[in-house]
Amino acid sequence: MKKIQVKTNHVALVFKQGELQNVYTTGQYWLWGQKEVLEFNQAEMFPMRRDMDALLENKQFAALVAVVDVLDNEVVLVFRNNIFYTALAAGRYVYWKETTIYSFERFTMDGLEVPLTIARNIRNKGNMLNFLRMYTVGANEKGLLFVDEQFQGVLDAGDYCYWKNEVKVQMIVVDVRQQTMDMNGQEILTKDKVQLRININIVYQVRDLLLAYVENKDVEKQMYNTIQLMVREKVGRMSFDELMENKENISQAILTDAKESVTALGIDLKSCGVKDIILPGDIREIMNQVLIAEKKAQANMITRREETAATRSLLNTAKLMEENEMLMRLKEMEYIDKIADKVGEISLSGGGNVLKQLKELFG
């Protein structure tokens, strides 16, 4: 004989040779013979056992527990003290029902929309994402909803939640703001067989969502290929010299020709500009030599022009001085003044004419 003490909010199951004999709640009990005692906390879910069906045949035990059977197309939300605890998938679950700790909400997942009775603040908690598909469409975005490969509609900014069942759901989120795309390293041969690499920048905006993403596949790739072919066609018809002379106008020509094709994809092409034209090493060296030669020729031309102007000025001055003796005297006095500024000391002898002596000195 032995005594057992069952604590508050606990239940003791007494087994004899593997068969449930008695169920004891809070209190003290005396047991006779060799018996197995298992004590369980009613604040916790009853663990599943292989002999669960046999246990439920015991009326005393069955009266103490709540059996939750979840079908394949259902989910049951479990709340503990009115706070979300977990979500139950298909199967059988057993909870103690003497306490009011646990409560349950059952939902069918046959449809697509998740009912609003499932609060948003619990949709991302625990294991809820095992049962839900969550999508978010931003403030500057639009969502394209496809159900079983069929287009359903355009969704505005917001959060969207659908059951995760056998229905195939796809959401394409599209940024409807003005965007940019770089096409770098486009290798192209000019008309005279010069190989170039061109970097292009594209600015575009999606205007028709249905045309762009429902009636066309990989619309950005199609736009890229369209502009790429247009650039190759334009540059391939021009010689290297023509390209260098008209590189400012080629961007506008590409934009004009490509805009109609891109508009047919549901995209508004805002601009298409050539950022860089990268020359091969040998061509770059030749261009540098040509540039240096041109600059040297311009420098020599400017030097000759200045020398000619200076000579012409001297000639005009000489003619004026030849025709006007007073101007000649003034020029002499100007030079005497410049020379005198650099003379530290002048010595005069005799009592002759001072100006005559200075003239002889500087003459």
C-alpha positions as CSV (number, residue, x, y, z in Angstrom):
1,M,0.0,0.0,0.0
2,K,1.3,3.5,-0.8
3,K,-0.1,7.1,-0.5
4,I,-0.1,9.6,-3.4
5,Q,-0.7,13.3,-3.2
6,V,-2.3,14.9,-6.2
7,K,-1.4,18.6,-6.4
8,T,-3.9,21.4,-7.2
9,N,-4.8,21.6,-10.9
10,H,-3.2,18.2,-11.5
11,V,-4.8,14.8,-12.4
12,A,-3.3,11.4,-11.7
13,L,-4.0,8.4,-13.9
14,V,-3.5,5.0,-12.2
15,F,-2.7,2.1,-14.5
16,K,-2.6,-1.6,-13.8
17,Q,-0.8,-3.7,-16.3
18,G,-1.1,-0.9,-18.8
19,E,-4.9,-0.5,-18.4
20,L,-6.4,2.7,-16.9
21,Q,-8.0,1.9,-13.5
22,N,-8.7,5.2,-11.8
23,V,-8.5,8.9,-12.3
24,Y,-7.7,11.1,-9.3
25,T,-8.0,14.8,-9.0
26,T,-6.6,17.1,-6.3
27,G,-6.2,15.2,-2.9
28,Q,-4.6,12.3,-1.1
29,Y,-5.2,8.7,-2.0
30,W,-4.0,5.2,-0.9
31,L,-3.2,2.6,-3.5
32,W,-3.0,-1.2,-3.1
33,G,-0.8,-3.4,-5.2
34,Q,1.7,-2.8,-8.0
35,K,0.2,0.2,-10.0
36,E,1.7,2.8,-12.3
37,V,0.8,6.4,-11.5
38,L,1.1,9.3,-14.1
39,E,0.4,12.8,-13.0
40,F,-0.5,15.6,-15.5
41,N,-0.8,19.4,-15.2
42,Q,-4.2,20.6,-16.3
43,A,-2.6,23.9,-17.5
44,E,-0.8,22.0,-20.2
45,M,-2.1,20.1,-23.2
46,F,-2.5,16.4,-22.6
47,P,0.2,14.5,-24.5
48,M,-0.9,12.3,-27.3
49,R,-0.6,8.5,-26.6
50,R,-1.0,5.4,-28.7
51,D,-3.7,4.2,-26.3
52,M,-5.7,7.5,-26.6
53,D,-8.8,5.8,-27.8
54,A,-8.7,3.3,-25.0
55,L,-8.2,6.2,-22.5
56,L,-11.3,8.0,-23.8
57,E,-13.4,4.9,-23.2
58,N,-12.9,5.6,-19.5
59,K,-15.9,7.9,-18.7
60,Q,-14.2,9.5,-15.8
61,F,-11.2,10.5,-17.9
62,A,-13.4,11.5,-20.9
63,A,-15.4,13.9,-18.6
64,L,-12.2,15.8,-17.7
65,V,-10.8,16.4,-21.2
66,A,-11.9,18.2,-24.4
67,V,-11.1,16.4,-27.6
68,V,-10.4,18.7,-30.6
69,D,-10.6,16.9,-33.9
70,V,-9.3,19.1,-36.8
71,L,-10.2,18.0,-40.4
72,D,-8.0,18.3,-43.4
73,N,-9.6,21.5,-44.6
74,E,-9.7,23.2,-41.2
75,V,-7.4,25.1,-38.8
76,V,-8.2,25.6,-35.1
77,L,-6.7,28.6,-33.3
78,V,-5.9,28.0,-29.6
79,F,-6.0,30.8,-27.1
80,R,-4.4,30.5,-23.7
81,N,-5.9,33.0,-21.2
82,N,-7.4,34.8,-24.2
83,I,-4.0,35.3,-25.8
84,F,-3.2,33.5,-29.0
85,Y,-1.1,30.4,-28.3
86,T,-0.9,28.2,-31.4
87,A,-2.7,26.9,-34.5
88,L,-3.7,23.3,-34.9
89,A,-3.4,21.5,-38.2
90,A,-5.4,18.3,-39.2
91,G,-5.3,15.8,-36.4
92,R,-6.6,15.0,-32.9
93,Y,-5.7,17.0,-29.8
94,V,-6.7,16.6,-26.2
95,Y,-6.9,19.5,-23.6
96,W,-8.1,19.5,-20.0
97,K,-11.4,21.2,-19.7
98,E,-11.7,21.6,-16.0
99,T,-9.7,24.8,-16.3
100,T,-10.8,27.8,-18.4
101,I,-7.3,28.4,-19.6
102,Y,-7.8,27.3,-23.2
103,S,-10.4,28.4,-25.8
104,F,-10.7,27.5,-29.5
105,E,-11.8,29.0,-32.8
106,R,-12.3,26.8,-35.8
107,F,-12.0,28.0,-39.4
108,T,-12.5,26.3,-42.8
109,M,-9.7,26.8,-45.4
110,D,-11.8,25.8,-48.5
111,G,-12.0,29.4,-49.7
112,L,-9.3,31.9,-50.5
113,E,-10.0,35.0,-48.3
114,V,-9.0,34.8,-44.6
115,P,-11.9,36.1,-42.5
116,L,-11.5,39.4,-40.7
117,T,-12.3,37.7,-37.4
118,I,-8.7,36.6,-37.4
119,A,-7.0,39.7,-36.1
120,R,-4.1,41.1,-38.0
121,N,-1.9,41.2,-34.9
122,I,-1.9,37.3,-34.7
123,R,-1.4,36.5,-38.4
124,N,2.3,36.6,-38.1
125,K,2.5,35.0,-34.6
126,G,3.6,31.4,-33.8
127,N,3.0,28.9,-36.5
128,M,0.3,30.9,-38.3
129,L,2.4,31.4,-41.4
130,N,2.1,27.6,-41.9
131,F,-1.6,28.3,-42.8
132,L,-1.5,31.7,-44.4
133,R,-0.1,33.5,-47.4
134,M,0.9,37.1,-46.7
135,Y,1.4,39.8,-49.3
136,T,2.1,43.5,-48.9
137,V,1.7,46.1,-51.7
138,G,3.6,49.3,-50.9
139,A,2.4,52.9,-51.2
140,N,4.0,53.4,-54.7
141,E,3.1,49.9,-55.9
142,K,0.2,48.0,-57.5
143,G,-0.4,44.3,-57.1
144,L,-1.5,41.9,-59.8
145,L,-3.4,38.9,-58.3
146,F,-3.4,35.6,-60.1
147,V,-5.5,32.6,-58.8
148,D,-4.9,29.2,-60.5
149,E,-3.0,31.0,-63.3
150,Q,-6.0,33.3,-64.0
151,F,-5.8,37.1,-63.6
152,Q,-8.2,38.3,-60.9
153,G,-7.6,42.0,-60.6
154,V,-5.3,44.9,-59.6
155,L,-4.8,45.5,-55.9
156,D,-4.0,48.9,-54.3
157,A,-1.6,49.5,-51.5
158,G,-2.2,47.4,-48.4
159,D,-1.8,44.0,-46.7
160,Y,-3.5,40.9,-48.2
161,C,-3.9,37.5,-46.6
162,Y,-5.1,34.2,-48.1
163,W,-5.4,30.7,-46.9
164,K,-2.5,28.4,-47.8
165,N,-4.4,25.6,-49.4
166,E,-4.5,23.7,-52.8
167,V,-5.5,26.9,-54.6
168,K,-2.4,28.4,-56.4
169,V,-2.1,32.1,-55.6
170,Q,0.5,34.4,-57.2
171,M,1.0,38.1,-56.5
172,I,3.1,40.3,-58.8
173,V,4.0,43.6,-57.2
174,V,4.8,46.4,-59.6
175,D,6.5,49.7,-58.8
176,V,4.5,52.4,-60.7
177,R,7.0,55.2,-60.1
178,Q,9.4,56.5,-62.7
179,Q,12.4,54.1,-62.8
180,T,15.8,53.9,-64.4
181,M,17.7,51.1,-66.1
182,D,21.3,51.0,-67.2
183,M,22.5,49.1,-70.3
184,N,26.2,48.9,-69.8
185,G,28.9,47.5,-72.1
186,Q,27.0,47.3,-75.4
187,E,29.7,46.2,-77.9
188,I,28.8,47.5,-81.3
189,L,30.6,47.7,-84.7
190,T,30.4,50.9,-86.6
191,K,30.0,51.1,-90.4
192,D,33.8,51.3,-90.8
193,K,34.3,48.3,-88.5
194,V,35.4,50.1,-85.4
195,Q,34.4,48.2,-82.3
196,L,32.9,50.4,-79.5
197,R,31.4,49.8,-76.1
198,I,28.4,52.1,-75.3
199,N,26.7,52.7,-72.0
200,I,23.1,53.7,-72.2
201,N,20.7,55.0,-69.5
202,I,16.9,54.5,-69.8
203,V,14.2,56.3,-67.8
204,Y,10.7,54.7,-68.0
205,Q,7.4,54.3,-66.2
206,V,4.8,51.5,-66.3
207,R,1.5,52.9,-67.5
208,D,-0.7,49.9,-68.5
209,L,-0.3,47.1,-65.9
210,L,-2.5,44.7,-67.7
211,L,-0.7,45.2,-71.0
212,A,2.7,45.0,-69.5
213,Y,2.4,42.1,-67.1
214,V,-0.7,40.1,-68.2
215,E,-0.4,40.2,-72.0
216,N,3.4,40.2,-72.0
217,K,6.0,38.1,-70.3
218,D,9.2,39.5,-68.9
219,V,8.3,43.0,-70.1
220,E,11.5,44.6,-68.8
221,K,13.5,42.1,-70.8
222,Q,11.5,42.8,-73.9
223,M,12.1,46.6,-73.5
224,Y,15.8,46.0,-72.9
225,N,16.1,43.9,-76.1
226,T,14.0,46.4,-78.1
227,I,16.3,49.4,-77.2
228,Q,19.4,47.3,-77.6
229,L,18.5,46.3,-81.2
230,M,17.6,50.0,-81.9
231,V,21.0,51.2,-80.7
232,R,22.9,48.5,-82.7
233,E,20.9,49.5,-85.8
234,K,21.6,53.2,-85.4
235,V,25.3,52.9,-84.5
236,G,25.9,50.2,-87.1
237,R,24.8,52.6,-89.9
238,M,27.2,55.3,-88.9
239,S,31.0,55.6,-89.4
240,F,33.2,56.3,-86.5
241,D,33.6,60.0,-87.5
242,E,29.9,60.4,-88.0
243,L,29.2,58.9,-84.6
244,M,31.7,61.3,-82.9
245,E,30.2,64.3,-84.7
246,N,26.6,63.4,-84.0
247,K,26.8,61.7,-80.5
248,E,24.6,64.4,-79.0
249,N,21.8,63.7,-81.5
250,I,21.9,59.9,-81.4
251,S,20.1,59.7,-78.0
252,Q,17.1,61.6,-79.4
253,A,17.1,59.5,-82.5
254,I,17.0,56.3,-80.4
255,L,14.3,57.6,-78.1
256,T,12.1,58.6,-81.1
257,D,12.4,55.3,-82.9
258,A,12.1,53.1,-79.7
259,K,9.3,54.9,-78.0
260,E,6.5,53.5,-80.2
261,S,7.7,49.9,-79.7
262,V,8.1,50.3,-75.9
263,T,4.6,52.0,-75.6
264,A,3.1,48.8,-77.2
265,L,4.4,47.0,-74.1
266,G,2.5,49.2,-71.8
267,I,5.6,51.3,-70.8
268,D,6.1,55.0,-71.2
269,L,9.7,55.6,-72.3
270,K,10.8,59.0,-70.8
271,S,14.4,59.3,-72.0
272,C,17.1,57.2,-73.5
273,G,20.6,58.7,-73.3
274,V,24.1,57.6,-74.3
275,K,26.2,58.0,-71.2
276,D,29.6,56.9,-72.4
277,I,31.3,55.8,-75.7
278,I,34.3,53.7,-74.8
279,L,36.9,53.3,-77.5
280,P,39.4,50.5,-78.0
281,G,42.9,51.1,-76.8
282,D,44.5,51.7,-80.2
283,I,41.7,53.9,-81.4
284,R,41.9,55.9,-78.1
285,E,45.7,56.4,-78.6
286,I,45.1,57.6,-82.2
287,M,42.4,60.0,-81.1
288,N,44.7,61.4,-78.4
289,Q,47.4,62.0,-81.0
290,V,45.0,63.7,-83.3
291,L,43.8,65.9,-80.4
292,I,47.4,66.8,-79.5
293,A,48.2,67.6,-83.1
294,E,45.1,69.8,-83.4
295,K,46.0,71.7,-80.2
296,K,49.6,72.2,-81.3
297,A,48.4,73.6,-84.6
298,Q,46.0,75.9,-82.9
299,A,48.8,77.1,-80.5
300,N,51.1,77.7,-83.5
301,M,48.4,79.6,-85.3
302,I,47.8,81.8,-82.3
303,T,51.5,82.5,-81.9
304,R,51.9,83.5,-85.5
305,R,48.9,85.7,-85.3
306,E,50.3,87.5,-82.2
307,E,53.7,87.9,-83.8
308,T,52.1,89.4,-86.9
309,A,50.1,91.8,-84.9
310,A,53.1,92.9,-82.9
311,T,55.2,93.4,-86.1
312,R,52.4,95.4,-87.6
313,S,52.1,97.5,-84.5
314,L,55.9,98.2,-84.6
315,L,55.7,99.2,-88.3
316,N,52.8,101.6,-87.6
317,T,54.8,103.2,-84.8
318,A,57.9,103.6,-86.9
319,K,55.9,105.3,-89.6
320,L,54.3,107.8,-87.2
321,M,57.7,108.7,-85.7
322,E,59.2,109.2,-89.1
323,E,56.5,111.6,-90.1
324,N,56.4,113.5,-86.7
325,E,59.7,114.7,-85.2
326,M,58.0,115.7,-82.0
327,L,56.7,112.1,-81.5
328,M,60.2,110.9,-82.1
329,R,61.5,113.2,-79.3
330,L,58.8,112.1,-76.9
331,K,59.7,108.4,-77.6
332,E,63.3,109.3,-76.9
333,M,62.3,110.9,-73.6
334,E,60.2,107.8,-72.7
335,Y,63.2,105.5,-73.2
336,I,65.5,107.9,-71.3
337,D,63.0,107.8,-68.5
338,K,63.0,104.0,-68.4
339,I,66.8,103.8,-68.5
340,A,67.2,106.5,-65.8
341,D,65.0,104.4,-63.5
342,K,67.7,101.8,-63.5
343,V,70.7,104.2,-63.1
344,G,71.8,104.6,-59.6
345,E,74.1,107.7,-60.1
346,I,74.9,110.2,-62.9
347,S,78.1,112.4,-62.9
348,L,78.3,115.6,-65.0
349,S,81.5,117.5,-65.8
350,G,82.0,121.1,-67.0
351,G,79.5,123.8,-67.2
352,G,78.1,122.9,-70.6
353,N,74.5,122.3,-71.5
354,V,73.1,119.6,-69.1
355,L,70.5,118.4,-71.5
356,K,73.0,118.1,-74.3
357,Q,75.3,116.0,-72.0
358,L,72.4,113.7,-71.0
359,K,71.5,113.3,-74.6
360,E,75.1,112.3,-75.5
361,L,75.2,110.0,-72.5
362,F,72.1,108.1,-73.3
363,G,72.4,108.4,-77.0
